[in-house]
Amino acid sequence: MDNNKIRIVMLCVNGQSSRIMFNDLATYANVECVIIEEKPSSILMIQRRVKNLGMIKTSGQLLFLIINKLLAKTSQNRIKQLISNYGLNDESFPNDLIRNVASINSEEVISLLKSINPDAVVVNGTRIISKSVLSSVDAPFINTHMGITPRYRGVHGGYWALANGDSDNCGVTVHLVDPGIDTGGVLYQDTIHTDNCDNFNTYPIHQIAKGIQLMKAALNDVKEKRVNVKQGVFPSQLWYHPTIFEYVKHWIQKGVR
């Protein structure tokens, strides 16, 4: 352990962006523990969406998610190319650092955080974090969001910016975490640049590559005790998965895949 490096804990899911973030931060910080949350129940998530969005919209989203699994396979070569071009690393987490939990909001997580007492907690891809977890340690919880907030809160902010003809706000945000959905104070934001080879499944690679650098800047601010919340981009709006009908419309009308 390098005593001059900031000590962090990661709260994440075992996804590609989390692994990429970890492997880069591991060269910059002392990662004390990687707390990995199990994937929430698909049935409960669908029920929640039906309640919030209605059956028709939820059905359209599910159709898109099913078809996108096939589209994602055709994007693998481009994803590999981008990972190589950006010098990213998608290797697995070291087993000795992993702690698997059913929920990021469990008492087990609170106990782990209190025992480690990190300088900062890096969040990636988890469900909404409860107030009890956020207040369990005197350390900032910092998230990388795949969109410019608060204009593109929720999911797939890069895609929605392009679909809206808002390429100036196609980017990534590193922000403090609060109990809301991507409503925490903005620390850093930047835009990404895509080309005709990119699509729904490759935008996040551009975003995580840029987000890593923003996260390092935020962690350095924590280390130097100079964290400064910045103005985000308004208006604030919450975005969801596109329906298959929305996706096809934007592809045909605007060439946004």
N, C-alpha and C positions, 0 to 999 in steps of 0.2 A: 504493500500500500504506500502511495505517495502522499505524505502529509500535507503537501502543498496543493493538492487537487481537491476540488469540491466533492463532498460525499453525497451521493444521490441514491434514491430507491426508485425503481420503475414500477408503475402500476399499469398493466397492459393486458392485451389478449395476445395469443401466439399467432400473430399474423405477420405478413411480409414487412409491412412498414415498421412494426415494433422491432423485428429482428434487425432491420437495417439501422434503425435509430440506435439500438443497443450497441451494435458492433462499432459504430462510429463514436458514440459517447464513451465507450469503454477505453478508448485511447486518450480521452480528454479528462475524464472524471473517474473517481473511485465509485464504481457501481456496487453497492453493498448487497443488494438483493433485487431480484426480478420477481415481482408478485404477479402471477398470471391468473386471470379470471376465466372460469369456464364459460363457454358460449351459453347465453341465456336460452331458455326454452323457445323453440320456434313457434309452438302453438300459442304460448302466452303472448309473444310478440305480434302474431297475426291477430289475435283477439283484441289486443290493445289498438292496433291500427284500424281495425274495423270500427271500433268504438269511436276513435278520433276522426277518421277520414271517410268512413262509410264502406259498404261492401263493394261497390263498383270500382272506386279508386284503388282500394286494396287489392282487388282481383287483377286490375291492370298492372299494378306494381309487381305482383307475384309472377305474372306472365313474363314481364320484363326480366326479372331475376332468373327465371328458368332459362329463357333464351340467351341471356347474357353469359350464362355458364358455357354455352357453345361458342359465343363470340370471344370469350376470354381465351379459349384455346388457340384461336387464330392470332392472338396478340402476344403470345409467349416469346416469339423471336424478337419483336420490338422491345418487349420488357427486358429481355436479356441484354439487348444492345444498349438500352438506356442505363441499366445497372452497371455495365462495363464502362460506358462513356463517362458516367458520373463517379466512377471509382467506388461504388457502393458494395456492401458485403451483406449477403443474406444467409450467412451461416447460422446454425441453431444456437440458442442460448446455452451457456455452460451449465451442466446439470447441477453443479454445486451451488449455483446462485439462485436456482428456481425454487419458488414456493407456489404451489398450485392451490387456489381457493375457489370455492363455489361462487362466492360473491365478493366483489370488491368492497362491499359495505358491511362485511362481517366483523364480529368482535375479534376474530383471528387477525384480520388486517390491522385493526387498531392496535392490538398488542404488538404486532411486528413493528409497526411504525414507531411506537413508543420505545421499544427496546433498541431499535437502531438509531433513532433520533437523527435523521439525515439533515443535511443543509437544504436540500430541495427534493421534491418528489416530481418525477417526470411521468406524465400520464399519456397513454396512447391507446385509443380504441375501446376504452371501457364504457360501461353504462354510466349514467349520471351518478356522481359521487355524493354521498350523503353529508349533511352538515357535521355529523358526529365524527366522520373520518377526516374531513377537512380541518376540523379543529383539534384533532388528536395530537398533533405536533406543531411546534412553532417553526414551520418551514413552508415556503410557498409551494403550491401545487401548480405545475406548469404543463399546459397541453399544446400539442401541435394540431391545428385544425386545418383540414383540406379545403380552405375557402377564406375569403376576405370577410371578416366579421365587423359589425353585426349584420351587414347586408346579406351575407350568405351563411347563415347559421344552419345547423342540421347536417345533412350529408350531401356529398358530391358538389361542393361549392364551385369547383373548377368547371365542371360540366355545365352547371346551371348558368354561370357567368357567360360562357361561350354561347349557350343556347339562347340567352337573352341579348346577344350582340354586345355584351359588356366586357370585352377582352381586357380593358384597362383594369378590371377588378377580378381577373382570373388569377388566383394566387393562393397564398398560404398565410396563416396567422399563428403566431405563438402568443398565448395569452394565459393569464392567471385563471385558475379554475374556481368557480363558485357553484352553488347548487342548481343554477339554471342551465339551459342548453346553449353552450357556447356564448354566454353572456358576460364572462369574466373580462377584467381589464386587459386591453391590448398592450403587449410589450413590443412586438415587432411584426411587421407585415411586408410582404414582397410579392411581386407578380412572377408568373412563369410564361414561357414562350413555347408554343407547340407548333407542329407542322402537320402536313397532310397524312403523315404516317401514324399520327396519334389518334386515340379514341378514348372512350369512357374508361377503359381498363389501363391505359398508359398515362393518363393525366396524373394520377397519384404518384407515379415514380418521379415525374418532374417536381411535384409538390414536396415530397419527402426529402428529395435532394436539396431543395432550397430551404426546407424547414429545419434540417439538421443544423445548418449554419446559423439560422435565427435562434434555435434552441441553445446553441453554444454561447451566442451573444447574451441571451437571457441568463444563463447559468453564470456567466462571468459577471454580470451585473449583480446577481445574488451574492457571489463571492466577495465582490468589492463593495457590497451594501449600498448600491445605487439604483435599485429597481425603480423604473419610472413608467407609469401607465400613460399610454398615448391615445390620441383620438382615433377611433375606428372609422369605418366608412358606413354611412347611413343611406337610406332608411334600413331599419332592422327587419329581417324577415327569416322565417324558419322554412327550410326546404326539405323535401323528402325524396325517396327514390322516384324516378320518372316512371310513369306507366308505359307499357309497350306502345300505346298510341301516341303519347307525347314524344317518345324516343324516335319513332318512325317519322313523325311530322318534322321534328327538328333536323333529322338526317336528310330528308327530301328537300325541305325548304331552305335550310341554311348550311347543309353539308357538315353539320356537327354530329359526330358519331359517338 
